[in-house]
Amino acid sequence: MKHLQRSDDPPAHSWNAVPLVRDRNGVEWEVGAAQRHPQRVRARLEQAVDHWIERARQMPIITRVKTPIPRPTVVYDLRGSVAGMAVSLREQPGPPQQWMHVHPELLMRYPIQMIQQTTPHEIAHLVVDWYLPRTREHHGAEWCAVMRYFGRPPLPYHEMEGQRRSIAVEPPPQRRLAL
């Protein structure tokens, strides 16, 4: 069945077209991901966080608010099948804080999808938490509106293969990446 795109839906995105390969252990990778240096991938994700926070600060309804959303601290500590997680902490002494937790293995295996979809997904959660802290639905209308403002589809879940248990993942050999 062909997906019908509504006129208000964002266009299809490039991560959907990234070919995937499997290493000799059967672990899925985006083509070319194994050749990327981990620190460069993380630096690119950090740049994406800056980009989406700046975009959020430019939202017309938000520019009237006096306190702009702070840049979250990015923590690379998730495991399992969760690609990213946004955390806001307001009920504490001191200024409110925000974190974006990232699955480091999925970032290395799916850098394009993690940077182009997961990062704005989590930043959208932080935007809603910061400006509308009483919103209860995680992927509700407010979150969808932020995702649409970002030009990203409001997809609540990813399709990346996460590991249910912690295993050592080795990059696919060079010869296996040729299609």
Beta strands, then each sheet from edge to edge (+ up, - down):
strand 1: 20-22
strand 2: 28-30
strand 3: 73-76
strand 4: 84-89
strand 5: 97-102
sheet 1: 1+ 2-
sheet 2: 3+ 5+ 4-
end
